[in-house]
Amino acid sequence: MSFSCPHFTPDEDACLRLKTDCVPGRPGCVLPADTGFAVPAAERVRLREEQKRRERVELPEWPPRGNRAR
C-alpha cells in the first residue's frame, strides 16, 4: 500500500481508529472520499472477512462424544 495514515499500525495491518483490519476507503476511514481504488472498498472488506473466516481453526469438541464420563 502506498498511503499515509496516523491510525495505521503496520505490524498488525490494523486501523487503530476503527479497531479492525486496515482496508483503505472502508466506512470510517480518514482517507479522502475522492480517493480512487482499482477494487472498491466494500469488495476488499468482504474479501478480507472471507479470508479471516477461512483462517479460523475450529477446535474439536473435548472430550469426544463417544468418550464422555457418565
VENLINDA-V732463 format. One record per residue. N is the residue number from 0. PSI is psi in degrees with one decimal (999 if undefined). Layout:
n = (N:N)
psi = (PSI:PSI)
This chain:
n = (0:1:2:3:4:5:6:7:8:9:10:11:12:13:14:15:16:17:18:19:20:21:22:23:24:25:26:27:28:29:30:31:32:33:34:35:36:37:38:39:40:41:42:43:44:45:46:47:48:49:50:51:52:53:54:55:56:57:58:59:60:61:62:63:64:65:66:67:68:69)
psi = (148.5:86.3:167.5:126.2:129.9:-12.2:-2.9:130.4:104.6:-31.0:-34.6:-3.9:46.6:162.7:119.3:-31.2:-45.2:-8.7:48.7:-175.7:144.6:117.1:97.1:132.1:-7.4:160.7:129.8:-10.4:145.3:-2.4:149.5:143.3:-25.3:9.8:131.7:142.5:145.1:-37.8:125.3:148.0:-40.8:-39.3:-41.2:-36.1:-44.8:-44.3:-39.3:-42.1:-40.8:-41.3:-43.7:-39.6:-41.0:-31.8:-19.2:138.2:124.7:125.5:138.5:152.9:135.9:131.5:157.3:151.5:-38.2:-11.6:20.7:142.6:144.0:999)
